[in-house]
Amino acid sequence: MRPDERHQPAPRQDVTYWCRNDHRIDIRIAADAEAPALWDCPRCGLPAGRDAQNPPGRVRAEPYKSHLAYVKERRTAEEGEALLAEALAALRRRRGE
Ligand SMILES: [Zn+2]
């Protein structure tokens, strides 16, 4: 869907950028201008690059967390609470003495 270029007063080039949120940004600049390497995504503000497969700043998605990892995390929290309760109990015992 390119606009009819016959109405363009000067030769233009379309440049497409992609941010890491898969936002596509199409800009149009003078044909003799050098397209900047980066363009701020107007939707999320992140820098967008011209390589759709490799947008700037793309970070690997969070590693998949297994159910066991969640269980371990929860257990650690429970253990932490148990330790805290134990410490509080000890503190109260000391205060009671
Ligand atoms: Zn974006």
Backbone and ligand atoms as CSV (ligand in chain L), in Angstrom:
chain,resi,resn,atom,element,x,y,z
A,1,MET,N,N,0.841,-1.200,0.000
A,1,MET,CA,C,0.000,0.000,0.000
A,1,MET,C,C,0.871,1.242,0.000
A,2,ARG,N,N,1.467,1.526,-1.102
A,2,ARG,CA,C,2.298,2.726,-1.199
A,2,ARG,C,C,1.441,3.877,-1.709
A,3,PRO,N,N,1.603,5.009,-1.085
A,3,PRO,CA,C,0.886,6.170,-1.620
A,3,PRO,C,C,1.353,6.440,-3.046
A,4,ASP,N,N,0.498,7.053,-3.786
A,4,ASP,CA,C,0.843,7.354,-5.181
A,4,ASP,C,C,2.012,8.327,-5.225
A,5,GLU,N,N,3.102,7.856,-5.736
A,5,GLU,CA,C,4.309,8.656,-5.663
A,5,GLU,C,C,4.337,9.781,-6.697
A,6,ARG,N,N,3.393,9.762,-7.604
A,6,ARG,CA,C,3.376,10.853,-8.588
A,6,ARG,C,C,3.112,12.199,-7.915
A,7,HIS,N,N,2.512,12.123,-6.734
A,7,HIS,CA,C,2.193,13.373,-6.059
A,7,HIS,C,C,3.308,13.819,-5.132
A,8,GLN,N,N,4.354,13.051,-5.055
A,8,GLN,CA,C,5.463,13.462,-4.198
A,8,GLN,C,C,6.268,14.537,-4.907
A,9,PRO,N,N,6.491,15.651,-4.236
A,9,PRO,CA,C,7.232,16.731,-4.890
A,9,PRO,C,C,8.692,16.382,-5.123
A,10,ALA,N,N,9.250,15.554,-4.297
A,10,ALA,CA,C,10.650,15.197,-4.442
A,10,ALA,C,C,10.759,13.699,-4.270
A,11,PRO,N,N,11.785,13.130,-4.840
A,11,PRO,CA,C,11.944,11.681,-4.664
A,11,PRO,C,C,12.103,11.321,-3.196
A,12,ARG,N,N,11.422,10.299,-2.798
A,12,ARG,CA,C,11.445,9.889,-1.400
A,12,ARG,C,C,11.802,8.419,-1.329
A,13,GLN,N,N,12.191,8.046,-0.160
A,13,GLN,CA,C,12.376,6.612,0.086
A,13,GLN,C,C,11.631,6.241,1.356
A,14,ASP,N,N,11.083,5.075,1.315
A,14,ASP,CA,C,10.412,4.557,2.500
A,14,ASP,C,C,11.408,3.755,3.306
A,15,VAL,N,N,11.405,4.021,4.573
A,15,VAL,CA,C,12.294,3.269,5.456
A,15,VAL,C,C,11.434,2.660,6.547
A,16,THR,N,N,11.667,1.416,6.785
A,16,THR,CA,C,10.887,0.717,7.806
A,16,THR,C,C,11.780,0.345,8.971
A,17,TYR,N,N,11.281,0.606,10.146
A,17,TYR,CA,C,12.010,0.254,11.369
A,17,TYR,C,C,11.162,-0.703,12.192
A,18,TRP,N,N,11.846,-1.448,12.982
A,18,TRP,CA,C,11.164,-2.387,13.878
A,18,TRP,C,C,11.741,-2.233,15.271
A,19,CYS,N,N,10.864,-2.108,16.235
A,19,CYS,CA,C,11.345,-2.107,17.603
A,19,CYS,C,C,11.212,-3.522,18.139
A,20,ARG,N,N,11.740,-3.727,19.317
A,20,ARG,CA,C,11.744,-5.097,19.810
A,20,ARG,C,C,10.372,-5.547,20.279
A,21,ASN,N,N,9.422,-4.647,20.302
A,21,ASN,CA,C,8.055,-5.063,20.601
A,21,ASN,C,C,7.280,-5.371,19.332
A,22,ASP,N,N,8.027,-5.552,18.242
A,22,ASP,CA,C,7.434,-5.879,16.954
A,22,ASP,C,C,6.527,-4.779,16.434
A,23,HIS,N,N,6.803,-3.575,16.839
A,23,HIS,CA,C,6.099,-2.447,16.236
A,23,HIS,C,C,6.805,-2.075,14.957
A,24,ARG,N,N,6.034,-1.866,13.930
A,24,ARG,CA,C,6.601,-1.474,12.655
A,24,ARG,C,C,6.423,0.022,12.482
A,25,ILE,N,N,7.491,0.685,12.125
A,25,ILE,CA,C,7.447,2.128,11.924
A,25,ILE,C,C,7.882,2.396,10.495
A,26,ASP,N,N,7.012,2.987,9.740
A,26,ASP,CA,C,7.353,3.362,8.372
A,26,ASP,C,C,7.568,4.861,8.337
A,27,ILE,N,N,8.712,5.242,7.883
A,27,ILE,CA,C,8.943,6.670,7.705
A,27,ILE,C,C,9.313,6.907,6.246
A,28,ARG,N,N,9.185,8.129,5.857
A,28,ARG,CA,C,9.510,8.488,4.477
A,28,ARG,C,C,10.459,9.661,4.541
A,29,ILE,N,N,11.583,9.480,3.921
A,29,ILE,CA,C,12.586,10.546,3.942
A,29,ILE,C,C,13.013,10.836,2.514
A,30,ALA,N,N,13.703,11.922,2.355
A,30,ALA,CA,C,14.200,12.278,1.026
A,30,ALA,C,C,15.076,11.158,0.494
A,31,ALA,N,N,14.962,10.934,-0.782
A,31,ALA,CA,C,15.663,9.806,-1.381
A,31,ALA,C,C,17.169,9.923,-1.232
A,32,ASP,N,N,17.643,11.156,-1.195
A,32,ASP,CA,C,19.093,11.314,-1.101
A,32,ASP,C,C,19.568,11.425,0.346
A,33,ALA,N,N,18.639,11.341,1.279
A,33,ALA,CA,C,19.037,11.399,2.680
A,33,ALA,C,C,19.413,10.002,3.157
A,34,GLU,N,N,20.326,9.989,4.072
A,34,GLU,CA,C,20.723,8.697,4.618
A,34,GLU,C,C,19.813,8.369,5.787
A,35,ALA,N,N,19.185,7.227,5.726
A,35,ALA,CA,C,18.261,6.847,6.794
A,35,ALA,C,C,19.041,6.614,8.074
A,36,PRO,N,N,18.561,7.187,9.161
A,36,PRO,CA,C,19.252,6.943,10.426
A,36,PRO,C,C,19.210,5.469,10.799
A,37,ALA,N,N,20.203,5.036,11.508
A,37,ALA,CA,C,20.264,3.620,11.882
A,37,ALA,C,C,19.161,3.272,12.868
A,38,LEU,N,N,18.812,4.241,13.689
A,38,LEU,CA,C,17.788,3.984,14.706
A,38,LEU,C,C,16.700,5.024,14.611
A,39,TRP,N,N,15.533,4.604,15.026
A,39,TRP,CA,C,14.391,5.509,15.031
A,39,TRP,C,C,13.592,5.196,16.286
A,40,ASP,N,N,13.183,6.220,16.993
A,40,ASP,CA,C,12.411,5.942,18.209
A,40,ASP,C,C,11.015,5.460,17.840
A,41,CYS,N,N,10.639,4.369,18.420
A,41,CYS,CA,C,9.310,3.837,18.163
A,41,CYS,C,C,8.279,4.798,18.763
A,42,PRO,N,N,7.350,5.286,17.937
A,42,PRO,CA,C,6.358,6.227,18.477
A,42,PRO,C,C,5.336,5.543,19.388
A,43,ARG,N,N,5.299,4.238,19.350
A,43,ARG,CA,C,4.297,3.544,20.162
A,43,ARG,C,C,4.815,3.203,21.546
A,44,CYS,N,N,6.082,2.819,21.632
A,44,CYS,CA,C,6.580,2.411,22.950
A,44,CYS,C,C,7.847,3.168,23.339
A,45,GLY,N,N,8.380,3.977,22.429
A,45,GLY,CA,C,9.519,4.797,22.786
A,45,GLY,C,C,10.857,4.095,22.719
A,46,LEU,N,N,10.840,2.826,22.408
A,46,LEU,CA,C,12.104,2.097,22.318
A,46,LEU,C,C,12.766,2.380,20.979
A,47,PRO,N,N,14.085,2.285,20.959
A,47,PRO,CA,C,14.758,2.470,19.673
A,47,PRO,C,C,14.402,1.335,18.722
A,48,ALA,N,N,14.160,1.711,17.498
A,48,ALA,CA,C,13.829,0.719,16.486
A,48,ALA,C,C,14.924,0.701,15.439
A,49,GLY,N,N,15.184,-0.463,14.922
A,49,GLY,CA,C,16.219,-0.614,13.909
A,49,GLY,C,C,15.623,-1.103,12.610
A,50,ARG,N,N,16.457,-1.197,11.613
A,50,ARG,CA,C,15.955,-1.523,10.285
A,50,ARG,C,C,15.934,-3.018,10.013
A,51,ASP,N,N,16.476,-3.787,10.908
A,51,ASP,CA,C,16.463,-5.236,10.727
A,51,ASP,C,C,15.333,-5.831,11.556
A,52,ALA,N,N,14.300,-6.263,10.872
A,52,ALA,CA,C,13.127,-6.783,11.577
A,52,ALA,C,C,13.473,-8.004,12.421
A,53,GLN,N,N,14.470,-8.755,11.972
A,53,GLN,CA,C,14.819,-9.969,12.697
A,53,GLN,C,C,15.702,-9.693,13.898
A,54,ASN,N,N,16.256,-8.524,13.923
A,54,ASN,CA,C,17.214,-8.236,14.986
A,54,ASN,C,C,17.083,-6.795,15.451
A,55,PRO,N,N,15.950,-6.453,16.044
A,55,PRO,CA,C,15.769,-5.073,16.493
A,55,PRO,C,C,16.717,-4.755,17.632
A,56,PRO,N,N,17.071,-3.484,17.778
A,56,PRO,CA,C,18.051,-3.127,18.811
A,56,PRO,C,C,17.516,-3.412,20.200
A,57,GLY,N,N,18.398,-3.819,21.042
A,57,GLY,CA,C,18.038,-3.987,22.441
A,57,GLY,C,C,17.185,-5.198,22.715
A,58,ARG,N,N,17.043,-6.050,21.730
A,58,ARG,CA,C,16.205,-7.224,21.991
A,58,ARG,C,C,16.898,-8.101,23.012
A,59,VAL,N,N,16.172,-8.458,23.995
A,59,VAL,CA,C,16.727,-9.332,25.007
A,59,VAL,C,C,16.021,-10.672,24.906
A,60,ARG,N,N,16.734,-11.667,25.255
A,60,ARG,CA,C,16.144,-12.985,25.239
A,60,ARG,C,C,14.947,-13.017,26.180
A,61,ALA,N,N,13.938,-13.687,25.744
A,61,ALA,CA,C,12.769,-13.816,26.611
A,61,ALA,C,C,13.189,-14.504,27.902
A,62,GLU,N,N,12.475,-14.186,28.945
A,62,GLU,CA,C,12.740,-14.823,30.234
A,62,GLU,C,C,12.850,-16.328,30.030
A,63,PRO,N,N,13.861,-16.930,30.584
A,63,PRO,CA,C,13.944,-18.382,30.443
A,63,PRO,C,C,12.712,-19.033,31.049
A,64,TYR,N,N,12.289,-20.064,30.384
A,64,TYR,CA,C,11.092,-20.750,30.846
A,64,TYR,C,C,11.315,-21.249,32.258
A,65,LYS,N,N,10.392,-20.938,33.110
A,65,LYS,CA,C,10.517,-21.360,34.495
A,65,LYS,C,C,9.659,-22.585,34.704
A,66,SER,N,N,10.280,-23.623,35.148
A,66,SER,CA,C,9.548,-24.865,35.318
A,66,SER,C,C,8.689,-24.813,36.569
A,67,HIS,N,N,7.778,-25.742,36.636
A,67,HIS,CA,C,6.939,-25.833,37.830
A,67,HIS,C,C,7.812,-26.041,39.064
A,68,LEU,N,N,8.843,-26.858,38.876
A,68,LEU,CA,C,9.737,-27.136,40.010
A,68,LEU,C,C,10.406,-25.845,40.482
A,69,ALA,N,N,10.768,-24.998,39.533
A,69,ALA,CA,C,11.414,-23.738,39.907
A,69,ALA,C,C,10.462,-22.900,40.754
A,70,TYR,N,N,9.186,-22.897,40.356
A,70,TYR,CA,C,8.208,-22.147,41.145
A,70,TYR,C,C,8.068,-22.748,42.536
A,71,VAL,N,N,8.038,-24.073,42.587
A,71,VAL,CA,C,7.903,-24.747,43.877
A,71,VAL,C,C,9.089,-24.391,44.762
A,72,LYS,N,N,10.274,-24.456,44.170
A,72,LYS,CA,C,11.476,-24.138,44.942
A,72,LYS,C,C,11.416,-22.700,45.452
A,73,GLU,N,N,10.947,-21.803,44.564
A,73,GLU,CA,C,10.862,-20.412,44.952
A,73,GLU,C,C,9.910,-20.251,46.141
A,74,ARG,N,N,8.766,-20.916,46.029
A,74,ARG,CA,C,7.768,-20.813,47.079
A,74,ARG,C,C,8.308,-21.412,48.363
A,75,ARG,N,N,8.981,-22.554,48.203
A,75,ARG,CA,C,9.513,-23.201,49.394
A,75,ARG,C,C,10.528,-22.293,50.081
A,76,THR,N,N,11.346,-21.676,49.282
A,76,THR,CA,C,12.333,-20.767,49.865
A,76,THR,C,C,11.642,-19.667,50.650
A,77,ALA,N,N,10.555,-19.155,50.083
A,77,ALA,CA,C,9.826,-18.098,50.774
A,77,ALA,C,C,9.250,-18.634,52.080
A,78,GLU,N,N,8.699,-19.845,52.011
A,78,GLU,CA,C,8.141,-20.430,53.229
A,78,GLU,C,C,9.231,-20.653,54.274
A,79,GLU,N,N,10.372,-21.137,53.788
A,79,GLU,CA,C,11.474,-21.340,54.723
A,79,GLU,C,C,11.924,-20.022,55.317
A,80,GLY,N,N,11.910,-18.994,54.481
A,80,GLY,CA,C,12.301,-17.684,54.973
A,80,GLY,C,C,11.345,-17.211,56.054
A,81,GLU,N,N,10.054,-17.428,55.828
A,81,GLU,CA,C,9.074,-17.032,56.834
A,81,GLU,C,C,9.240,-17.843,58.110
A,82,ALA,N,N,9.530,-19.121,57.951
A,82,ALA,CA,C,9.724,-19.972,59.120
A,82,ALA,C,C,10.922,-19.488,59.930
A,83,LEU,N,N,11.992,-19.154,59.206
A,83,LEU,CA,C,13.186,-18.651,59.893
A,83,LEU,C,C,12.878,-17.347,60.616
A,84,LEU,N,N,12.091,-16.508,59.944
A,84,LEU,CA,C,11.747,-15.228,60.553
A,84,LEU,C,C,10.902,-15.457,61.804
A,85,ALA,N,N,9.934,-16.359,61.709
A,85,ALA,CA,C,9.077,-16.653,62.853
A,85,ALA,C,C,9.916,-17.203,64.004
A,86,GLU,N,N,10.860,-18.060,63.640
A,86,GLU,CA,C,11.740,-18.640,64.646
A,86,GLU,C,C,12.560,-17.554,65.341
A,87,ALA,N,N,13.071,-16.640,64.523
A,87,ALA,CA,C,13.884,-15.565,65.076
A,87,ALA,C,C,13.050,-14.672,65.982
A,88,LEU,N,N,11.817,-14.404,65.557
A,88,LEU,CA,C,10.941,-13.569,66.373
A,88,LEU,C,C,10.618,-14.266,67.694
A,89,ALA,N,N,10.387,-15.576,67.598
A,89,ALA,CA,C,10.071,-16.336,68.804
A,89,ALA,C,C,11.257,-16.286,69.769
A,90,ALA,N,N,12.461,-16.437,69.206
A,90,ALA,CA,C,13.655,-16.397,70.033
A,90,ALA,C,C,13.806,-15.024,70.692
A,91,LEU,N,N,13.485,-13.995,69.919
A,91,LEU,CA,C,13.584,-12.640,70.418
A,91,LEU,C,C,12.604,-12.444,71.579
A,92,ARG,N,N,11.391,-12.963,71.349
A,92,ARG,CA,C,10.378,-12.807,72.422
A,92,ARG,C,C,10.825,-13.578,73.669
A,93,ARG,N,N,11.420,-14.768,73.441
A,93,ARG,CA,C,11.879,-15.562,74.595
A,93,ARG,C,C,12.933,-14.792,75.369
A,94,ARG,N,N,13.838,-14.172,74.581
A,94,ARG,CA,C,14.893,-13.405,75.239
A,94,ARG,C,C,14.303,-12.237,76.030
A,95,ARG,N,N,13.301,-11.604,75.409
A,95,ARG,CA,C,12.679,-10.465,76.091
A,95,ARG,C,C,11.960,-10.941,77.342
A,96,GLY,N,N,11.391,-12.152,77.256
A,96,GLY,CA,C,10.640,-12.681,78.388
A,96,GLY,C,C,11.550,-13.035,79.543
A,97,GLU,N,N,12.812,-13.327,79.219
A,97,GLU,CA,C,13.714,-13.730,80.298
A,97,GLU,C,C,14.025,-12.579,81.259
L,1,ZN,ZN,ZN,7.587,-0.107,19.777
